[in-house]
Amino acid sequence: MTTKLFGEPVQRREDHRLLTGGGRYVDDLGRDALAAAFVRSPHAHARIRDIDVTAALDVEGLVAIYTWDDLPERVGRPLPLLIPHPALTHGRTALPLARDVVRHVGEPVVMVVATDRYAAEDVCARIEVDYEPLKPVVGPEQAVSGVHLVHDDVPGNVGAHLVQEVPGPDGRGAREAIETAPHTLSFRLDIERSAATPLEGRGVYARWDGRDLRVYSSTQTSTSVRMAVSAVLGVPLPQVEVIAPDVGGGFGVKIVHPWPEEILVPWAAMTLGREVKWTEDRREHFVASAHERGQVQHVRVGFDDDGRLLGLDVTILHDHGAYTPYGIIVPIVTSTQLLGPYKVGAYRVEFSSLYTNTVQVTPYRGAGRPQGVFCMERTMDKIARRLGKDRAEVRAANFIQPEDFPYDQGMTFQDGRPLIYDSGDYPRMLRMLKELIGWDDFERAPGRGIGIGCYVEGTGPGPYEGGHVQITSDGQVHVSTGLTSQGQGHETAFAQIAATELGVPIERVSVVTGDTRRLGYAVGTFASRAAVVSGNAIALACRKVREKALRVAADALEADPADLEITEGVVHVAGAPQASMPLSTVAVLANPLRYAFDEETARATQFAGAADPNRPPVAEGDEPGLEGREFYSPIRCTFAAGMHAAIVETDPDTAEIRIVRYAVVHDCGNLINPMIVEGQIHGGVAQGVGGALYERMVYDEHGQLVNASFMDFLMPYATEVPHVETAHLQTPSPLNPLGIKGAGEAGVIPVSAVVASALEDAEGIPIDRMPISPSELFHLRTSGR
């Protein structure tokens, strides 16, 4: 392969189109479609006594009004519980439209279809729903008390309870190891709720022609939406197409499927025989999509004089909101990824996943890891403070060493497979970070501190992804994969893989994602898996196509395939470039034709040249054309890692917090495109800064989200996001052909822990909950804690 682009900082190919208004999002489609809107519950917990639509019937433009009673039996069932788990003993999912009880503000109760959105909203405003308010359950501690129930048939509001325990090297359990340790600590940590808030909210547009159903959805998993729509609506799978056009961000919230709207909009299109579209407004996204992060953690740890962990016992209360459509992936990830790059001795973790009358909780970028890293890194800092040791030194004392890989943490990860780290060099990473941030030379001053945080991230879970590659008679390479894109740079990175594998200029490669017409089998974009799983599938498909191209060209050039190379899209004999032909010609020869459509295709017709009459034109076991499809199914996750450090300054009077330097060392195995990886890290750090200092979902005692707008929900501006200094370490994964690990969530994972570490260093006050505001820091100062 002489056209080598793998590992090069190629400029993102999609950016010009997206930045100049050339993108096509769901709301750009279906200009003549009917518009849907929803009446949503204003109560966190209430019984529906009556729905009166009389006053809405004379609104001009009204087409239909639907309540749960209008839905067919199979459409009105509870939505799927996507990831069942033995510990999820009381899983509950919502109905597409609420029937008897609403369980959070924003739950859909009535669907309206009208000629346009304005008319649909007018209809919604005139529908009267009579509610009997019930006592809401708000927050995990109120939930675990069990005084009031979110679901009458779920005792104590406990949807799931899981304990995992790994004994120490001496066979003792965590609690025994802690009791006999030279030093012990006990403390509580809190992480509050946040949410993804992508630039583009959710959206669905559906067309039905009487036989085939086409759905456009702003989703991270078009193939899974397709299967869900087929199953719920009873349309045979081959007659359902789901397409994710350009998607304006996802960050996890769009991996959930099917949303009620992804069922109701296609159903309405089929029922009415008209195109129907719904686009979420911003308030709907706050109160009717999904949140994440909220946990209470109780920690006990035992350690020796060097700060080495002997035993760790963590109990987690996880708030999963009113429903559990995505199972308990988030607390599973928290409880397992909490271990980070460390040997923790004996470990016991227990979590209870609890129902509350708030918006459901599903993965948001990081997916439980920020909470776990906050727990472990706060633990490391507290150990260092107790012993009077350098915080980096305590971490180094507990690192898994390079010679320990593969390292089995003895637990079961979120994919149901063993938590085995595949590769890494954590001591070297720490040395790189200390040098990058100037750790050893840092000069402390009042209100000025430095912090550190380490993490390991499981990336690239299965079960599989596919890649399809086709070289056409014009020499163009067409790549498709089933997972979707939301701005990660897939068009560039996947094209780099194909160009490198096939030896063609990247300008000849086009990439399509998220279109079930191109690839019907896929899983989705989440858990930093696109490059690992789809990237390797595309590489394998390219290798299949390359092998056939060399075989076809060898016949035409009367050469041995082993002697052929592909350079700049031309197949030639190694060392004899004059004996060559372009891949466009190879593509023609690979497809025997009866009819000629132009001079090039005439080369492949039956009278074009000598042919062996004793062989069929298409050999047994072969297929016409120069294309290939392959699937990659990983045996288990790859484990990326990173370490962050920050320097902060706090105002002595106002307690304002400013991040003045931020450094990242990251290891995601072999880099496809260092520029894209850095962009992912920078964007992740920006979201992490939001989670550390600004973003929180604030509920009052009535279950009302009091900051459900961008006027009140704070996010960092560019002025609040620090310049990020980045260094890369590459320890290739031995688990996949390309040696890569994921990078999409890395930047966000440790930021709260890092900022807390730096603030504690600057202020000398324990920082045990995040996010933290200037007013909260001021209160901590004045309260002496």
C-alpha positions in Angstrom: 0.0 0.0 0.0 1.8 3.1 -1.2 -1.2 5.5 -0.8 -0.9 5.7 3.0 -3.3 8.0 4.8 -3.9 6.0 7.9 -2.4 8.0 10.8 -2.2 11.3 8.9 -4.0 14.6 10.0 -6.2 14.8 7.0 -8.6 17.8 7.0 -12.2 16.8 7.7 -13.9 16.4 4.3 -17.5 17.0 5.6 -16.8 20.3 7.3 -17.2 22.6 4.3 -20.6 21.2 3.5 -21.8 21.4 7.1 -20.3 24.8 7.9 -21.7 26.5 4.7 -25.3 25.3 5.2 -25.1 22.3 2.9 -26.2 19.9 5.6 -29.6 18.1 5.3 -31.3 17.5 8.6 -34.7 16.0 9.4 -36.4 19.3 9.6 -35.1 20.2 6.1 -37.1 17.3 4.7 -40.8 16.9 4.2 -41.7 20.5 3.5 -45.3 19.5 2.6 -45.7 17.0 5.3 -48.4 17.2 8.0 -47.0 18.3 11.4 -47.3 16.5 14.7 -47.3 18.1 18.1 -47.9 16.7 21.6 -49.8 17.6 24.8 -47.3 16.8 27.5 -47.9 16.4 31.2 -47.4 19.5 33.4 -47.2 17.3 36.5 -44.4 15.0 37.7 -46.9 12.5 39.0 -50.6 12.5 38.4 -53.6 10.3 37.5 -55.3 11.2 34.2 -59.0 11.5 35.0 -60.3 12.8 31.7 -59.2 14.2 28.3 -61.6 16.7 26.7 -60.8 17.7 23.1 -64.1 19.5 22.3 -62.7 23.0 22.3 -60.0 21.9 19.8 -62.1 20.4 17.2 -62.9 23.7 15.3 -59.2 24.8 14.9 -58.5 25.3 11.2 -56.0 22.9 9.9 -56.7 20.1 12.4 -56.3 16.6 10.9 -56.3 14.2 13.8 -56.2 13.9 17.6 -55.0 10.7 19.2 -55.0 9.5 22.8 -53.8 6.2 24.1 -57.4 4.8 23.5 -57.0 5.5 19.8 -53.9 3.4 19.4 -54.1 -0.2 18.1 -53.2 -2.8 20.7 -49.7 -3.5 19.4 -48.9 0.2 19.1 -50.2 1.0 22.6 -48.0 -1.5 24.4 -45.1 -0.3 26.6 -42.1 0.6 24.6 -39.3 -2.0 24.4 -36.9 -2.5 27.3 -33.8 -2.5 25.1 -31.1 -4.1 27.4 -32.6 -6.5 29.9 -30.3 -7.6 32.7 -30.8 -10.2 35.5 -30.3 -7.5 38.1 -33.0 -5.3 36.5 -35.8 -7.1 38.4 -38.4 -4.3 38.0 -37.7 -2.8 34.5 -40.4 -0.4 33.4 -40.9 1.5 30.1 -43.3 4.2 29.1 -46.4 3.8 26.8 -46.2 5.8 23.6 -49.0 8.0 25.0 -49.8 7.9 28.8 -52.9 6.0 29.7 -53.8 6.3 33.4 -50.8 7.8 35.1 -48.1 10.3 34.1 -44.7 9.9 35.9 -42.7 12.9 34.9 -43.2 16.4 33.6 -43.1 16.2 29.8 -44.6 12.7 29.3 -46.7 12.7 26.1 -50.4 12.4 26.7 -52.1 13.4 23.4 -50.7 13.5 19.8 -52.1 16.1 17.4 -51.6 16.1 13.6 -52.4 19.3 11.6 -51.6 20.9 8.4 -48.7 22.8 10.0 -47.0 23.1 13.4 -48.7 26.3 14.2 -52.1 24.8 13.9 -51.0 21.7 15.8 -49.8 23.8 18.7 -53.0 25.7 18.7 -54.9 22.4 19.0 -52.7 21.3 21.8 -53.4 24.5 23.7 -57.1 23.9 23.6 -57.1 20.3 24.8 -58.1 20.0 28.4 -56.6 17.2 30.5 -58.0 16.7 34.0 -55.2 15.5 36.3 -55.3 14.2 39.9 -51.9 15.2 41.3 -50.0 12.5 43.2 -47.0 12.9 45.5 -43.8 12.9 43.4 -40.6 11.2 44.3 -37.6 13.5 43.6 -34.0 12.4 44.0 -32.4 9.1 44.9 -32.5 9.5 48.6 -36.3 10.2 48.6 -36.7 7.3 46.3 -34.8 4.8 48.5 -36.9 5.8 51.5 -39.8 4.1 49.7 -42.4 6.3 51.4 -44.0 7.1 48.0 -43.8 5.0 44.9 -43.3 6.0 41.3 -44.7 2.6 40.1 -47.2 1.0 42.5 -45.8 -2.5 41.7 -42.1 -1.6 42.3 -41.3 -2.0 46.0 -39.0 0.7 47.5 -38.6 2.2 44.0 -35.7 -0.2 43.4 -35.6 -1.2 39.7 -32.3 -3.0 40.0 -29.8 -4.0 42.6 -26.4 -5.4 41.8 -23.3 -6.4 43.8 -20.0 -7.3 42.3 -17.0 -8.3 44.5 -13.4 -9.2 43.6 -11.2 -10.6 46.5 -7.8 -9.2 47.0 -4.5 -11.1 46.3 -4.8 -12.8 49.8 -8.3 -14.0 49.1 -10.0 -11.6 51.6 -13.0 -9.6 50.7 -13.0 -5.8 50.6 -14.7 -5.2 53.9 -12.3 -7.4 55.8 -9.3 -5.9 54.0 -10.5 -2.4 54.9 -11.1 -3.3 58.6 -7.5 -4.5 59.0 -5.8 -1.8 56.9 -3.3 0.6 58.5 -5.4 3.5 57.3 -9.1 3.9 56.4 -11.3 6.7 55.1 -15.1 7.0 54.7 -16.9 9.7 52.8 -19.8 10.6 50.6 -19.7 12.0 47.0 -22.5 13.5 44.9 -22.8 14.1 41.1 -25.9 16.0 39.9 -27.9 15.5 36.8 -26.9 17.0 33.4 -28.0 16.3 29.8 -26.7 16.0 26.3 -28.5 19.1 24.8 -27.2 18.6 21.2 -27.6 21.5 18.7 -30.3 19.5 16.9 -33.1 18.0 19.0 -34.9 14.8 18.0 -36.9 14.6 14.8 -38.9 12.1 12.8 -40.4 12.2 9.3 -42.3 9.3 7.8 -43.7 8.4 4.3 -46.0 5.5 3.5 -46.9 4.4 0.0 -49.3 1.6 1.0 -46.6 -1.0 1.0 -43.3 0.5 2.0 -42.5 2.7 4.9 -39.6 5.1 4.9 -38.6 6.9 8.1 -36.1 9.7 8.5 -34.9 10.0 12.1 -32.3 12.1 13.9 -30.9 9.0 15.5 -27.7 7.3 16.5 -29.0 3.9 15.4 -31.0 3.8 12.2 -31.0 0.0 11.8 -32.3 -0.5 15.4 -35.1 2.0 14.8 -35.9 0.1 11.7 -36.3 -3.2 13.6 -38.3 -1.5 16.3 -40.7 0.2 13.9 -41.1 -3.1 12.0 -41.8 -5.0 15.2 -44.3 -2.5 16.7 -46.1 -1.5 13.5 -46.2 -5.0 12.0 -44.6 -3.9 8.7 -42.3 -6.6 7.3 -38.6 -5.6 7.8 -37.8 -5.6 4.1 -40.5 -3.0 3.6 -39.1 -0.6 6.2 -36.3 1.9 5.4 -34.8 4.1 8.1 -32.4 6.8 7.2 -30.4 9.1 9.5 -29.6 12.2 7.4 -27.1 14.7 8.8 -27.5 14.6 12.5 -26.7 17.7 14.6 -25.2 16.0 17.6 -26.2 13.1 19.7 -23.9 12.5 22.7 -26.0 9.4 23.7 -29.5 10.8 23.9 -30.2 9.7 20.3 -29.1 6.1 21.0 -32.4 5.5 22.8 -35.0 3.9 20.5 -37.7 3.8 19.7 -38.8 7.1 21.2 -42.6 7.4 21.4 -42.4 9.8 18.4 -40.5 7.2 16.3 -43.5 4.9 16.6 -46.3 7.4 16.6 -45.2 9.5 13.6 -44.8 6.5 11.2 -48.1 5.1 12.6 -49.9 8.3 11.9 -48.4 8.4 8.4 -49.7 4.9 7.7 -53.1 5.7 9.3 -53.7 9.0 7.4 -52.0 8.0 4.2 -50.0 11.3 4.4 -46.5 12.3 5.1 -46.1 13.3 8.8 -43.2 15.1 10.5 -42.3 16.1 14.1 -39.4 18.2 15.2 -38.6 18.6 18.9 -38.5 22.1 20.3 -35.9 23.0 23.0 -38.2 22.8 26.0 -39.3 19.3 24.8 -35.7 18.2 24.8 -35.3 19.3 28.4 -38.4 17.6 29.7 -39.1 14.7 27.3 -35.9 13.2 26.2 -33.3 11.9 28.7 -30.8 13.0 31.3 -27.8 11.4 33.0 -25.1 11.6 35.7 -27.1 11.8 39.0 -25.6 9.6 41.7 -24.9 9.5 45.4 -21.8 7.4 46.3 -20.7 6.2 49.7 -17.0 5.2 49.8 -14.9 3.2 52.3 -11.2 2.6 51.5 -8.3 0.9 53.3 -4.7 1.6 52.3 -1.1 1.3 53.5 1.6 3.8 54.4 2.6 4.2 50.7 -1.0 4.9 49.7 -1.5 1.5 48.1 -5.1 0.4 48.0 -5.9 -2.7 50.1 -9.6 -2.6 49.9 -12.3 -0.5 48.4 -16.1 -0.6 49.1 -18.5 1.6 47.2 -22.2 1.8 47.5 -24.0 3.8 44.8 -27.6 5.2 44.6 -28.3 5.8 41.0 -31.3 7.9 39.9 -32.6 6.4 36.6 -35.7 8.6 36.4 -39.3 7.4 35.7 -38.4 4.6 33.2 -35.6 2.2 32.3 -35.7 1.8 28.5 -31.9 1.5 28.2 -31.6 -0.8 31.2 -28.9 -0.3 33.8 -25.9 0.3 31.5 -25.0 3.6 33.2 -24.5 2.3 36.8 -22.8 -0.9 35.5 -20.3 1.3 33.7 -19.8 3.5 36.8 -19.2 0.5 39.0 -16.7 -1.2 36.7 -14.9 1.7 35.1 -14.4 3.2 38.6 -11.3 1.0 38.9 -9.4 3.1 36.4 -5.7 2.3 35.8 -5.3 0.8 39.2 -4.8 -2.4 41.1 -7.3 -1.8 43.9 -6.7 -4.8 46.1 -10.1 -6.2 47.2 -13.1 -4.5 45.6 -16.8 -4.5 46.4 -19.3 -2.4 44.7 -23.1 -2.3 45.2 -25.6 -0.2 43.4 -29.3 0.4 43.6 -30.9 1.9 40.5 -34.0 3.9 41.6 -37.2 5.2 40.1 -38.0 8.9 40.5 -40.6 11.2 39.0 -38.1 12.8 36.7 -37.0 12.4 33.1 -35.6 9.0 32.3 -31.8 8.5 32.5 -29.9 7.0 29.6 -26.3 7.3 28.5 -24.8 10.7 27.9 -21.2 11.1 26.6 -19.1 9.2 29.1 -22.0 7.0 30.1 -21.4 6.5 33.8 -17.6 6.9 33.6 -17.4 10.6 34.8 -19.2 9.4 38.0 -16.9 6.5 38.5 -13.7 8.5 37.8 -14.9 11.2 40.2 -15.2 8.5 42.9 -11.8 6.9 42.3 -9.8 10.1 41.7 -11.4 11.9 44.8 -10.4 8.7 46.7 -6.8 9.0 45.5 -6.6 12.7 46.5 -8.0 12.0 49.9 -5.4 9.2 50.5 -2.6 11.6 49.4 -3.9 14.3 51.8 -4.2 11.9 54.7 -0.6 10.7 54.2 0.9 14.0 53.2 2.1 12.6 49.9 2.2 13.9 46.4 -1.1 13.1 44.6 0.7 11.8 41.5 3.0 9.6 43.6 0.0 7.9 45.2 -1.5 7.2 41.8 1.8 5.8 40.6 2.0 3.5 43.6 -1.3 1.8 42.4 -0.8 1.6 38.7 -1.2 -1.6 36.6 2.3 -2.0 35.0 2.9 -2.5 31.3 4.1 -6.0 31.8 0.7 -6.9 33.5 -1.3 -6.7 30.3 -3.7 -8.2 29.5 -5.0 -7.3 32.9 -8.1 -9.0 34.2 -10.0 -6.9 36.7 -12.2 -9.9 37.6 -15.5 -8.2 36.8 -18.2 -8.3 34.1 -18.4 -5.2 31.9 -21.4 -3.5 30.3 -21.2 -5.8 27.2 -21.6 -8.9 29.5 -17.9 -9.9 28.9 -14.9 -9.9 31.2 -13.3 -6.6 32.2 -9.9 -7.4 30.7 -7.6 -4.4 29.8 -5.9 -5.2 26.5 -2.9 -2.8 26.5 -1.5 0.4 28.0 1.5 2.1 29.7 0.1 4.1 32.6 3.5 5.0 34.3 4.7 6.5 31.0 1.5 8.4 30.5 1.8 10.0 34.0 5.4 11.0 33.2 4.2 12.6 29.9 1.4 14.5 31.7 3.6 15.8 34.5 6.0 17.2 32.0 3.2 18.7 29.8 1.5 20.5 32.7 4.7 21.3 34.7 3.6 19.3 37.7 6.9 19.2 39.6 7.6 22.9 39.0 4.1 24.2 39.8 4.2 27.2 42.2 1.3 27.3 44.6 -0.3 30.5 45.7 -3.5 31.4 47.5 -6.4 30.7 45.2 -4.2 28.8 42.7 -4.1 25.1 42.5 -3.3 22.1 40.3 -5.3 18.9 39.8 -5.0 15.6 38.2 -7.3 12.8 37.0 -6.8 9.4 35.4 -9.2 7.1 33.7 -9.6 3.9 31.6 -12.4 3.7 29.1 -13.9 0.6 27.6 -14.5 1.2 23.9 -15.8 -0.6 20.9 -18.3 -3.0 22.4 -20.0 -5.5 20.0 -21.8 -7.3 18.9 -20.7 -6.2 15.4 -20.7 -3.7 12.6 -20.4 -4.1 8.9 -18.7 -2.5 6.0 -19.5 -2.6 2.3 -17.0 -1.4 -0.3 -17.6 -1.1 -4.1 -15.3 0.1 -6.8 -17.2 1.2 -9.9 -16.2 1.5 -13.5 -15.3 5.2 -13.1 -12.7 4.2 -10.5 -14.6 5.6 -7.6 -14.7 3.8 -4.2 -18.0 3.7 -2.4 -17.9 2.8 1.3 -21.0 2.3 3.5 -21.5 1.2 7.1 -24.6 0.9 9.1 -23.8 3.0 12.1 -24.6 6.7 12.0 -22.7 10.0 12.2 -23.3 13.0 14.3 -20.3 15.1 13.5 -17.4 12.7 14.6 -15.6 12.9 11.2 -16.6 9.5 10.0 -16.6 10.5 6.4 -12.9 11.4 6.7 -11.6 8.6 9.0 -13.4 5.8 7.1 -12.2 7.2 3.8 -8.6 7.2 5.2 -8.9 3.5 6.0 -10.3 2.7 2.6 -7.8 4.8 0.7 -4.9 3.2 2.6 -6.2 -0.4 2.3 -6.9 0.0 -1.5 -4.1 2.3 -2.5 -6.3 4.9 -4.0 -6.4 8.7 -3.6 -8.8 9.7 -0.8 -10.6 12.1 -3.3 -12.0 9.0 -5.0 -13.6 7.6 -1.8 -17.1 8.4 -0.7 -18.7 7.3 2.6 -22.3 6.8 3.5 -23.5 6.0 7.1 -26.8 5.4 8.7 -28.9 4.3 5.7 -30.5 0.9 6.0 -30.9 0.8 2.2 -27.1 0.6 2.0 -26.4 -1.7 4.9 -29.3 -3.3 6.8 -27.4 -4.9 9.7 -25.7 -2.6 12.2 -25.9 -1.7 15.9 -25.2 2.0 16.3 -22.9 4.9 17.3 -22.2 4.9 21.0 -19.6 3.8 23.5 -16.7 5.1 21.4 -17.2 2.2 19.0 -17.3 3.6 15.4 -13.6 3.5 14.6 -13.1 0.2 16.4 -16.0 -1.8 15.0 -17.0 -0.1 11.8 -13.4 0.9 11.0 -12.2 -2.7 11.2 -15.2 -3.9 9.2 -14.4 -1.5 6.4 -10.7 -2.5 6.5 -11.7 -6.2 6.2 -14.1 -5.4 3.3 -11.4 -3.4 1.6 -9.0 -6.3 1.9 -11.6 -8.6 0.3 -12.0 -6.2 -2.6 -8.3 -5.7 -3.0 -7.7 -9.5 -3.2 -10.3 -9.8 -5.9 -8.9 -6.7 -7.8 -5.4 -8.3 -7.8 -6.8 -11.6 -9.0 -8.8 -10.0 -11.9 -5.9 -7.8 -12.9 -3.5 -10.7 -12.7 -5.6 -12.6 -15.3 -5.6 -9.5 -17.6 -1.9 -8.7 -17.2 -0.9 -12.4 -17.3 0.9 -12.0 -13.9 1.0 -13.5 -10.5 -1.3 -11.7 -8.1 1.5 -11.8 -5.5 3.6 -9.7 -7.8 1.0 -6.9 -8.1 0.7 -3.6 -6.2 -1.9 -0.8 -6.3 -0.6 2.8 -6.4 -2.8 5.9 -6.8 -5.6 3.7 -8.0 -3.5 1.8 -10.6 -2.7 -1.9 -10.5 0.8 -2.7 -11.7 3.5 -5.3 -11.6 6.0 -4.5 -8.8 9.0 -3.0 -10.4 7.4 -2.8 -13.8 4.9 0.1 -13.8 4.4 -0.1 -17.5 2.5 -3.4 -17.0 -0.6 -1.9 -15.4 -4.2 -1.0 -15.6 -6.4 1.4 -13.6 -8.8 0.1 -11.0 -11.7 1.4 -13.1 -10.8 -1.1 -15.8 -10.4 -3.9 -13.2 -13.9 -3.0 -12.0 -15.2 -3.4 -15.6 -13.5 -6.7 -16.1 -14.9 -8.0 -12.8 -18.4 -7.6 -14.1 -19.0 -9.7 -17.3 -21.6 -8.0 -19.4 -23.9 -8.8 -22.3 -24.5 -5.2 -23.2 -22.1 -2.3 -23.6 -23.1 1.1 -22.3 -19.9 3.0 -23.2 -16.4 2.3 -24.5 -15.2 1.3 -21.1 -17.9 -1.3 -20.4 -17.4 -2.7 -23.9 -14.2 -4.3 -22.5 -16.4 -6.7 -20.5 -18.8 -8.0 -23.2 -18.7 -11.5 -24.5 -16.9 -10.7 -27.8 -14.4 -8.3 -26.4 -11.5 -10.8 -26.2 -10.4 -14.3 -25.7 -12.3 -16.2 -23.0 -12.0 -19.7 -21.8 -15.1 -21.5 -23.1 -14.7 -24.1 -20.5 -15.2 -21.7 -17.6 -18.4 -19.8 -16.7 -18.1 -16.0 -17.0 -18.6 -15.7 -13.2 -16.7 -18.4 -11.5 -18.3 -20.7 -8.9 -18.3 -19.1 -5.5 -17.6 -15.6 -7.0 -19.9 -12.7 -7.7 -20.0 -10.1 -10.4 -18.5 -6.7 -9.7 -15.6 -5.4 -7.6 -17.2 -5.1 -4.2 -17.1 -6.8 -0.9 -19.0 -6.9 2.4 -17.5 -7.9 5.7 -18.5 -7.7 9.4 -16.3 -7.3 12.4 -17.4 -8.7 15.7 -15.0 -7.9 18.6 -14.4 -10.6 21.3 -14.6 -7.9 23.9 -14.0 -4.2 24.4 -10.7 -2.5 23.9 -9.6 -0.2 26.7 -8.4 3.3 25.9 -6.9 5.4 28.7 -5.9 9.0 29.5 -4.8 11.4 32.1 -5.7 15.1 32.5 -4.3 17.9 34.6 -5.5 21.4 35.1 -4.4 24.6 36.8 -7.2 26.8 38.3 -7.4 30.2 39.9 -10.2 31.3 42.2 -11.2 34.9 43.0 -10.8 35.7 46.7 -13.9 37.8 46.8 -16.4 36.4 44.3 -15.2 32.8 44.4 -15.3 32.7 40.6 -13.4 29.8 39.1 -11.1 30.1 36.1 -9.2 27.2 34.4 -6.0 28.8 33.2 -4.3 25.6 31.8 -5.5 22.2 30.8 -3.4 19.3 29.6 -4.4 15.9 28.2 -2.4 12.7 27.5 -4.5 10.1 25.7 -4.0 6.6 24.4 -6.5 5.2 21.9 -4.1 2.8 20.2 -3.1 3.4 16.6 -4.4 6.8 15.5 -6.4 7.0 12.2 -6.4 10.8 12.2 -4.6 12.7 15.0 -6.4 15.9 14.1 -9.9 14.3 14.5 -8.8 12.6 17.8 -7.7 16.0 19.1 -11.0 17.6 18.1 -12.9 14.9 19.9 -10.8 15.4 23.0 -11.2 19.2 22.9 -14.9 18.9 22.5 -15.1 16.4 25.3 -13.1 18.7 27.6 -15.6 21.5 26.8 -18.5 19.3 27.8 -16.6 18.2 30.9 -16.0 21.8 31.9 -19.8 22.3 31.6 -20.4 19.3 33.8 -17.9 20.5 36.4 -18.8 24.1 36.7 -22.1 24.9 34.9 -24.6 22.3 33.8 -27.1 20.8 36.1 -30.8 19.8 35.9 -32.5 21.4 38.9 -35.7 19.8 40.2 -37.9 21.3 42.9 -39.8 19.3 45.4 -42.8 19.1 43.0 -40.7 17.4 40.3 -40.6 20.5 38.2 -37.5 21.1 36.2 -36.9 24.7 37.0 -34.2 25.5 34.5 -35.6 23.9 31.3 -34.3 26.6 28.9 -31.0 28.0 27.8 -31.8 31.1 29.8 -31.4 29.0 32.9 -29.4 25.9 32.0 -25.9 27.2 31.9 -23.3 26.0 29.4 -19.8 27.2 28.9 -19.0 29.7 26.2 -15.8 29.5 24.2 -14.5 32.1 26.8 -14.9 29.5 29.6 -13.3 26.6 27.8 -9.5 26.6 28.2 -6.9 25.9 25.5 -6.2 22.2 25.7 -2.6 21.0 25.4 -2.6 17.4 24.0 -0.1 14.6 23.8 -0.7 11.1 22.4 0.6 7.8 23.5 -0.1 4.8 21.2 -0.2 1.3 22.6 -1.9 -0.7 19.9 -4.7 -3.0 20.8 -4.0 -6.6 20.0 -7.7 -7.4 19.7 -8.4 -6.0 16.3 -6.7 -5.8 12.9 -6.1 -2.1 12.9 -4.8 -2.0 16.5 -7.2 0.9 17.4 -9.2 1.9 20.4 -12.1 4.4 20.7 -11.7 8.1 21.4 -15.1 9.7 21.2 -15.9 10.1 24.9 -12.4 10.5 26.3 -12.3 14.2 26.8 -15.3 14.5 29.0 -14.7 11.6 31.4 -12.2 12.9 34.1 -12.9 16.7 33.9 -15.0 17.0 37.1 -12.5 15.0 39.0 -9.6 17.1 37.7 -11.3 20.4 38.4 -12.3 19.2 41.9 -8.7 18.2 42.5 -7.4 21.6 41.5 -10.0 23.5 43.4 -9.3 21.5 46.6 -5.6 22.3 46.1 -6.3 26.0 45.6 -8.8 26.4 48.5 -7.8 23.7 51.0 -11.4 22.7 51.3 -12.8 19.2 50.5 -14.7 19.2 47.2 -17.1 16.3 47.3 -19.9 17.2 44.9 -20.0 18.4 41.3 -20.9 20.6 39.5 -19.7 23.5 41.7 -20.7 27.1 41.3 -19.0 30.3 42.7 -21.9 30.6 45.2 -21.4 27.1 46.4 -17.6 27.6 46.7 -18.3 30.8 48.6 -20.6 28.9 50.9 -17.9 26.2 51.5 -15.4 28.9 52.4 -17.7 30.6 54.9 -18.9 27.3 56.4 -15.4 26.2 57.0 -15.7 23.2 54.7 
